[in-house]
Amino acid sequence: MQRPNAAQLTYGSATVVLATVALLLLSGTTTLPGIAAVCAAGLLLGVLVAVTMPGRAGPVKTSAPVRSASGTSGTSGTSGTSGNEEIRVPAARVGGSAGTRIGS
């Protein structure tokens, strides 16, 4: 299962809050089991909205050139690229005092 995007989380959360408030006002219940049932119904409705909302249409597009198994671009070398373009991943940053201990 893929992770929900921001729109799904927003619409689901808004549905939970608005549906729960509306159901509490319309039902007029004051008992603990009634309030719990209304809250559960609002939560289920919000989850239903978040799950049924369409997610991403496809994979995220990047600007990096696609390389074949031989290490060349998808076309011949006449596309204007030098062939030295690689995807570079930055190294993890470590704070200045991460490797030192002071005191005993």
Phi, psi and omega in degrees: 000132181276156183290144178290145178273180186296323181293320178296318178295319181294311181294321178295316180294318179296323179294319179300311184294310184292319180293320180294315179297316181296318179293322178294319180290320182285324182281327180069021181284145179234359180273154182297316178296325178293317178295320179295321179294319179294319178295319178295321178295319177295321178294315178297321178295320178294319177295320179299317179295317182293323183283322183279347178291135181295141180270213179291145180286327183194190180292155180288131181276140177241166180266000180287141179290146179276130181249145176275182182293336181278355177092007179254166177290170182298338179246183178287174186288012182268010184277356177099358178266152184274348181089356180264006182283123177230157176278122181254131179254124180291147178286157180292138179271138179241137180297162184297327184254021184288328184260002184246148175239135179243134179092182182238000000 
